[in-house]
Amino acid sequence: MALPKVSEIRELSDQELSEQIVAAKKQLFDLRFQKATRQLEKTHQFGHVRHRLAQLMTVERERQLESAKAGADKE
């Protein structure tokens, strides 16, 4: 499984971005639960999901900073 590209994430709408962040956090929770119950077979998934979550949150933060800057420029 190839790691996702940031360019794909930047094409998402704000609503889709939020939904993807929630989904990634839920997936991490499920992976931790599987690890605790010794049902996890593919441990590399932790790295993939954490990487994806970091990308999603980075793009979300970039958008927040852009909107804050645009608001400050109007004043």
N, CA, C and O atoms as a Tinker XYZ file with bonds, in Angstrom:
   300  protein
     1  N      0.842000   -1.184000    0.000000    73     2
     2  CA     0.000000    0.000000    0.000000    64     1     3
     3  C      0.882000    1.240000    0.000000    63     2     4     5
     4  O      1.713000    1.421000    0.890000    81     3
     5  N      0.703000    2.067000   -0.971000    73     3     6
     6  CA     1.494000    3.285000   -1.078000    64     5     7
     7  C      0.931000    4.348000   -0.135000    63     6     8     9
     8  O     -0.274000    4.405000    0.113000    81     7
     9  N      1.810000    5.170000    0.374000    73     7    10
    10  CA     1.362000    6.251000    1.241000    64     9    11
    11  C      0.643000    7.304000    0.413000    63    10    12    13
    12  O      1.019000    7.547000   -0.734000    81    11
    13  N     -0.380000    7.930000    0.969000    73    11    14
    14  CA    -1.166000    8.917000    0.215000    64    13    15
    15  C     -0.375000   10.191000   -0.058000    63    14    16    17
    16  O      0.584000   10.512000    0.645000    81    15
    17  N     -0.791000   10.896000   -1.078000    73    15    18
    18  CA    -0.143000   12.141000   -1.473000    64    17    19
    19  C     -0.889000   13.330000   -0.880000    63    18    20    21
    20  O     -2.115000   13.302000   -0.766000    81    19
    21  N     -0.163000   14.361000   -0.506000    73    19    22
    22  CA    -0.758000   15.557000    0.072000    64    21    23
    23  C     -1.585000   16.293000   -0.976000    63    22    24    25
    24  O     -2.583000   16.929000   -0.639000    81    23
    25  N     -1.185000   16.216000   -2.232000    73    23    26
    26  CA    -1.939000   16.902000   -3.283000    64    25    27
    27  C     -3.375000   16.393000   -3.365000    63    26    28    29
    28  O     -4.288000   17.156000   -3.679000    81    27
    29  N     -3.578000   15.107000   -3.085000    73    27    30
    30  CA    -4.931000   14.550000   -3.075000    64    29    31
    31  C     -5.748000   15.141000   -1.929000    63    30    32    33
    32  O     -6.944000   15.396000   -2.074000    81    31
    33  N     -5.105000   15.352000   -0.813000    73    31    34
    34  CA    -5.787000   15.886000    0.368000    64    33    35
    35  C     -6.162000   17.344000    0.150000    63    34    36    37
    36  O     -7.233000   17.777000    0.577000    81    35
    37  N     -5.309000   18.094000   -0.499000    73    35    38
    38  CA    -5.581000   19.520000   -0.724000    64    37    39
    39  C     -6.783000   19.737000   -1.642000    63    38    40    41
    40  O     -7.364000   20.822000   -1.651000    81    39
    41  N     -7.157000   18.723000   -2.408000    73    39    42
    42  CA    -8.311000   18.829000   -3.304000    64    41    43
    43  C     -9.636000   18.615000   -2.572000    63    42    44    45
    44  O    -10.697000   18.891000   -3.132000    81    43
    45  N     -9.592000   18.131000   -1.332000    73    43    46
    46  CA   -10.805000   17.874000   -0.566000    64    45    47
    47  C    -11.439000   19.176000   -0.079000    63    46    48    49
    48  O    -10.751000   20.175000    0.130000    81    47
    49  N    -12.750000   19.148000    0.095000    73    47    50
    50  CA   -13.435000   20.296000    0.687000    64    49    51
    51  C    -13.200000   20.275000    2.197000    63    50    52    53
    52  O    -12.712000   19.285000    2.743000    81    51
    53  N    -13.549000   21.369000    2.863000    73    51    54
    54  CA   -13.365000   21.439000    4.310000    64    53    55
    55  C    -14.162000   20.363000    5.030000    63    54    56    57
    56  O    -13.676000   19.766000    5.990000    81    55
    57  N    -15.385000   20.112000    4.571000    73    55    58
    58  CA   -16.237000   19.095000    5.187000    64    57    59
    59  C    -15.632000   17.702000    5.018000    63    58    60    61
    60  O    -15.590000   16.919000    5.967000    81    59
    61  N    -15.168000   17.397000    3.813000    73    59    62
    62  CA   -14.551000   16.095000    3.548000    64    61    63
    63  C    -13.277000   15.928000    4.365000    63    62    64    65
    64  O    -12.982000   14.837000    4.853000    81    63
    65  N    -12.531000   17.008000    4.510000    73    63    66
    66  CA   -11.304000   16.975000    5.294000    64    65    67
    67  C    -11.602000   16.630000    6.751000    63    66    68    69
    68  O    -10.919000   15.798000    7.349000    81    67
    69  N    -12.615000   17.266000    7.315000    73    67    70
    70  CA   -13.004000   16.979000    8.693000    64    69    71
    71  C    -13.455000   15.530000    8.861000    63    70    72    73
    72  O    -13.118000   14.872000    9.846000    81    71
    73  N    -14.218000   15.048000    7.892000    73    71    74
    74  CA   -14.692000   13.664000    7.951000    64    73    75
    75  C    -13.526000   12.680000    7.883000    63    74    76    77
    76  O    -13.520000   11.669000    8.586000    81    75
    77  N    -12.549000   12.974000    7.043000    73    75    78
    78  CA   -11.385000   12.102000    6.911000    64    77    79
    79  C    -10.560000   12.086000    8.203000    63    78    80    81
    80  O    -10.027000   11.044000    8.587000    81    79
    81  N    -10.455000   13.239000    8.872000    73    79    82
    82  CA    -9.714000   13.307000   10.128000    64    81    83
    83  C    -10.393000   12.444000   11.186000    63    82    84    85
    84  O     -9.734000   11.693000   11.905000    81    83
    85  N    -11.712000   12.558000   11.275000    73    83    86
    86  CA   -12.462000   11.747000   12.242000    64    85    87
    87  C    -12.302000   10.259000   11.930000    63    86    88    89
    88  O    -12.124000    9.443000   12.834000    81    87
    89  N    -12.367000    9.917000   10.646000    73    87    90
    90  CA   -12.228000    8.518000   10.241000    64    89    91
    91  C    -10.839000    7.976000   10.582000    63    90    92    93
    92  O    -10.715000    6.835000   11.027000    81    91
    93  N     -9.805000    8.775000   10.379000    73    91    94
    94  CA    -8.443000    8.341000   10.679000    64    93    95
    95  C     -8.250000    8.154000   12.180000    63    94    96    97
    96  O     -7.592000    7.206000   12.608000    81    95
    97  N     -8.821000    9.053000   12.982000    73    95    98
    98  CA    -8.714000    8.911000   14.434000    64    97    99
    99  C     -9.444000    7.660000   14.909000    63    98   100   101
   100  O     -8.965000    6.962000   15.803000    81    99
   101  N    -10.595000    7.375000   14.317000    73    99   102
   102  CA   -11.345000    6.172000   14.675000    64   101   103
   103  C    -10.561000    4.926000   14.281000    63   102   104   105
   104  O    -10.526000    3.942000   15.020000    81   103
   105  N     -9.935000    4.978000   13.114000    73   103   106
   106  CA    -9.143000    3.837000   12.659000    64   105   107
   107  C     -7.957000    3.591000   13.596000    63   106   108   109
   108  O     -7.634000    2.440000   13.891000    81   107
   109  N     -7.309000    4.656000   14.062000    73   107   110
   110  CA    -6.213000    4.498000   15.019000    64   109   111
   111  C     -6.711000    3.873000   16.319000    63   110   112   113
   112  O     -6.050000    3.004000   16.887000    81   111
   113  N     -7.873000    4.316000   16.786000    73   111   114
   114  CA    -8.454000    3.739000   17.986000    64   113   115
   115  C     -8.692000    2.248000   17.798000    63   114   116   117
   116  O     -8.365000    1.443000   18.670000    81   115
   117  N     -9.268000    1.880000   16.641000    73   115   118
   118  CA    -9.538000    0.476000   16.364000    64   117   119
   119  C     -8.247000   -0.345000   16.308000    63   118   120   121
   120  O     -8.205000   -1.477000   16.790000    81   119
   121  N     -7.204000    0.227000   15.721000    73   119   122
   122  CA    -5.915000   -0.473000   15.656000    64   121   123
   123  C     -5.331000   -0.680000   17.049000    63   122   124   125
   124  O     -4.801000   -1.749000   17.352000    81   123
   125  N     -5.429000    0.350000   17.901000    73   123   126
   126  CA    -4.937000    0.202000   19.271000    64   125   127
   127  C     -5.724000   -0.867000   20.021000    63   126   128   129
   128  O     -5.155000   -1.639000   20.793000    81   127
   129  N     -7.027000   -0.909000   19.793000    73   127   130
   130  CA    -7.872000   -1.904000   20.437000    64   129   131
   131  C     -7.485000   -3.310000   19.969000    63   130   132   133
   132  O     -7.402000   -4.235000   20.777000    81   131
   133  N     -7.249000   -3.469000   18.669000    73   131   134
   134  CA    -6.832000   -4.767000   18.139000    64   133   135
   135  C     -5.483000   -5.181000   18.699000    63   134   136   137
   136  O     -5.256000   -6.358000   18.978000    81   135
   137  N     -4.587000   -4.218000   18.864000    73   135   138
   138  CA    -3.272000   -4.523000   19.418000    64   137   139
   139  C     -3.396000   -4.988000   20.862000    63   138   140   141
   140  O     -2.723000   -5.930000   21.278000    81   139
   141  N     -4.256000   -4.326000   21.621000    73   139   142
   142  CA    -4.430000   -4.675000   23.029000    64   141   143
   143  C     -5.038000   -6.068000   23.189000    63   142   144   145
   144  O     -4.736000   -6.773000   24.152000    81   143
   145  N     -5.885000   -6.459000   22.253000    73   143   146
   146  CA    -6.520000   -7.774000   22.334000    64   145   147
   147  C     -5.760000   -8.821000   21.522000    63   146   148   149
   148  O     -6.239000   -9.939000   21.334000    81   147
   149  N     -4.589000   -8.455000   21.052000    73   147   150
   150  CA    -3.698000   -9.343000   20.291000    64   149   151
   151  C     -4.347000   -9.901000   19.028000    63   150   152   153
   152  O     -4.133000  -11.058000   18.667000    81   151
   153  N     -5.139000   -9.065000   18.362000    73   151   154
   154  CA    -5.760000   -9.468000   17.106000    64   153   155
   155  C     -5.131000   -8.770000   15.910000    63   154   156   157
   156  O     -5.495000   -9.049000   14.768000    81   155
   157  N     -4.198000   -7.873000   16.155000    73   155   158
   158  CA    -3.586000   -7.091000   15.082000    64   157   159
   159  C     -2.506000   -7.911000   14.382000    63   158   160   161
   160  O     -1.583000   -8.413000   15.023000    81   159
   161  N     -2.630000   -8.040000   13.075000    73   159   162
   162  CA    -1.647000   -8.788000   12.299000    64   161   163
   163  C     -0.732000   -7.879000   11.496000    63   162   164   165
   164  O      0.452000   -8.172000   11.330000    81   163
   165  N     -1.275000   -6.785000   11.003000    73   163   166
   166  CA    -0.498000   -5.882000   10.147000    64   165   167
   167  C     -0.120000   -4.643000   10.955000    63   166   168   169
   168  O     -0.827000   -3.636000   10.932000    81   167
   169  N      0.987000   -4.729000   11.659000    73   167   170
   170  CA     1.390000   -3.632000   12.536000    64   169   171
   171  C      1.837000   -2.394000   11.774000    63   170   172   173
   172  O      1.871000   -1.301000   12.339000    81   171
   173  N      2.179000   -2.548000   10.509000    73   171   174
   174  CA     2.612000   -1.392000    9.717000    64   173   175
   175  C      1.471000   -0.409000    9.485000    63   174   176   177
   176  O      1.711000    0.738000    9.107000    81   175
   177  N      0.244000   -0.841000    9.705000    73   175   178
   178  CA    -0.899000    0.038000    9.499000    64   177   179
   179  C     -0.856000    1.241000   10.436000    63   178   180   181
   180  O     -1.351000    2.312000   10.086000    81   179
   181  N     -0.273000    1.078000   11.618000    73   179   182
   182  CA    -0.136000    2.211000   12.538000    64   181   183
   183  C      0.590000    3.363000   11.861000    63   182   184   185
   184  O      0.134000    4.506000   11.905000    81   183
   185  N      1.704000    3.062000   11.245000    73   183   186
   186  CA     2.494000    4.093000   10.587000    64   185   187
   187  C      1.748000    4.752000    9.444000    63   186   188   189
   188  O      1.809000    5.970000    9.276000    81   187
   189  N      1.051000    3.958000    8.667000    73   187   190
   190  CA     0.301000    4.497000    7.539000    64   189   191
   191  C     -0.810000    5.429000    8.002000    63   190   192   193
   192  O     -0.982000    6.519000    7.456000    81   191
   193  N     -1.558000    5.000000    9.005000    73   191   194
   194  CA    -2.685000    5.805000    9.473000    64   193   195
   195  C     -2.190000    7.066000   10.165000    63   194   196   197
   196  O     -2.770000    8.137000    9.981000    81   195
   197  N     -1.132000    6.959000   10.956000    73   195   198
   198  CA    -0.583000    8.145000   11.621000    64   197   199
   199  C     -0.051000    9.144000   10.600000    63   198   200   201
   200  O     -0.212000   10.353000   10.767000    81   199
   201  N      0.579000    8.640000    9.545000    73   199   202
   202  CA     1.091000    9.503000    8.482000    64   201   203
   203  C     -0.063000   10.228000    7.789000    63   202   204   205
   204  O      0.002000   11.434000    7.547000    81   203
   205  N     -1.113000    9.479000    7.477000    73   203   206
   206  CA    -2.294000   10.055000    6.825000    64   205   207
   207  C     -2.938000   11.118000    7.715000    63   206   208   209
   208  O     -3.313000   12.190000    7.240000    81   207
   209  N     -3.065000   10.813000    9.009000    73   207   210
   210  CA    -3.654000   11.764000    9.940000    64   209   211
   211  C     -2.812000   13.036000   10.026000    63   210   212   213
   212  O     -3.361000   14.137000   10.064000    81   211
   213  N     -1.503000   12.896000   10.056000    73   211   214
   214  CA    -0.625000   14.062000   10.099000    64   213   215
   215  C     -0.801000   14.925000    8.853000    63   214   216   217
   216  O     -0.825000   16.152000    8.946000    81   215
   217  N     -0.921000   14.297000    7.698000    73   215   218
   218  CA    -1.133000   15.044000    6.462000    64   217   219
   219  C     -2.459000   15.800000    6.504000    63   218   220   221
   220  O     -2.526000   16.976000    6.148000    81   219
   221  N     -3.507000   15.116000    6.942000    73   219   222
   222  CA    -4.828000   15.732000    7.012000    64   221   223
   223  C     -4.829000   16.931000    7.956000    63   222   224   225
   224  O     -5.374000   17.986000    7.632000    81   223
   225  N     -4.218000   16.762000    9.116000    73   223   226
   226  CA    -4.211000   17.834000   10.101000    64   225   227
   227  C     -3.335000   19.001000    9.660000    63   226   228   229
   228  O     -3.613000   20.152000    9.999000    81   227
   229  N     -2.282000   18.707000    8.908000    73   227   230
   230  CA    -1.424000   19.765000    8.384000    64   229   231
   231  C     -2.185000   20.630000    7.382000    63   230   232   233
   232  O     -2.106000   21.857000    7.430000    81   231
   233  N     -2.914000   19.995000    6.482000    73   231   234
   234  CA    -3.685000   20.742000    5.493000    64   233   235
   235  C     -4.773000   21.554000    6.188000    63   234   236   237
   236  O     -5.031000   22.698000    5.813000    81   235
   237  N     -5.415000   20.961000    7.204000    73   235   238
   238  CA    -6.445000   21.683000    7.956000    64   237   239
   239  C     -5.851000   22.933000    8.622000    63   238   240   241
   240  O     -6.460000   24.003000    8.599000    81   239
   241  N     -4.682000   22.791000    9.202000    73   239   242
   242  CA    -4.025000   23.929000    9.861000    64   241   243
   243  C     -3.617000   24.989000    8.844000    63   242   244   245
   244  O     -3.744000   26.183000    9.116000    81   243
   245  N     -3.133000   24.578000    7.686000    73   243   246
   246  CA    -2.780000   25.535000    6.642000    64   245   247
   247  C     -3.993000   26.377000    6.254000    63   246   248   249
   248  O     -3.887000   27.589000    6.067000    81   247
   249  N     -5.138000   25.723000    6.137000    73   247   250
   250  CA    -6.361000   26.440000    5.770000    64   249   251
   251  C     -6.793000   27.395000    6.877000    63   250   252   253
   252  O     -7.276000   28.491000    6.594000    81   251
   253  N     -6.625000   26.994000    8.124000    73   251   254
   254  CA    -6.961000   27.873000    9.244000    64   253   255
   255  C     -6.083000   29.117000    9.227000    63   254   256   257
   256  O     -6.572000   30.229000    9.430000    81   255
   257  N     -4.806000   28.935000    8.989000    73   255   258
   258  CA    -3.887000   30.068000    8.959000    64   257   259
   259  C     -4.186000   30.995000    7.784000    63   258   260   261
   260  O     -4.092000   32.215000    7.919000    81   259
   261  N     -4.546000   30.425000    6.636000    73   259   262
   262  CA    -4.892000   31.249000    5.480000    64   261   263
   263  C     -6.119000   32.092000    5.752000    63   262   264   265
   264  O     -6.155000   33.269000    5.396000    81   263
   265  N     -7.131000   31.500000    6.383000    73   263   266
   266  CA    -8.349000   32.240000    6.653000    64   265   267
   267  C     -8.110000   33.311000    7.724000    63   266   268   269
   268  O     -8.700000   34.390000    7.663000    81   267
   269  N     -7.253000   33.019000    8.697000    73   267   270
   270  CA    -6.928000   34.007000    9.726000    64   269   271
   271  C     -6.149000   35.165000    9.105000    63   270   272   273
   272  O     -6.368000   36.325000    9.454000    81   271
   273  N     -5.250000   34.850000    8.198000    73   271   274
   274  CA    -4.474000   35.908000    7.533000    64   273   275
   275  C     -5.377000   36.766000    6.652000    63   274   276   277
   276  O     -5.232000   37.987000    6.607000    81   275
   277  N     -6.302000   36.124000    5.956000    73   275   278
   278  CA    -7.220000   36.861000    5.093000    64   277   279
   279  C     -8.117000   37.765000    5.930000    63   278   280   281
   280  O     -8.433000   38.881000    5.516000    81   279
   281  N     -8.530000   37.294000    7.105000    73   279   282
   282  CA    -9.334000   38.108000    8.003000    64   281   283
   283  C     -8.563000   39.280000    8.563000    63   282   284   285
   284  O     -9.119000   40.364000    8.739000    81   283
   285  N     -7.289000   39.076000    8.846000    73   283   286
   286  CA    -6.461000   40.159000    9.385000    64   285   287
   287  C     -6.167000   41.206000    8.303000    63   286   288   289
   288  O     -6.053000   42.395000    8.602000    81   287
   289  N     -6.047000   40.767000    7.067000    73   287   290
   290  CA    -5.779000   41.708000    5.975000    64   289   291
   291  C     -6.973000   42.617000    5.701000    63   290   292   293
   292  O     -6.786000   43.753000    5.264000    81   291
   293  N     -8.193000   42.146000    5.946000    73   291   294
   294  CA    -9.382000   42.937000    5.711000    64   293   295
   295  C     -9.525000   44.059000    6.735000    63   294   296   297
   296  O    -10.101000   45.109000    6.450000    81   295
   297  N     -8.999000   43.823000    7.908000    73   295   298
   298  CA    -9.118000   44.845000    8.971000    64   297   299
   299  C     -8.142000   45.920000    8.770000    63   298   300
   300  O     -8.091000   46.864000    9.558000    81   299
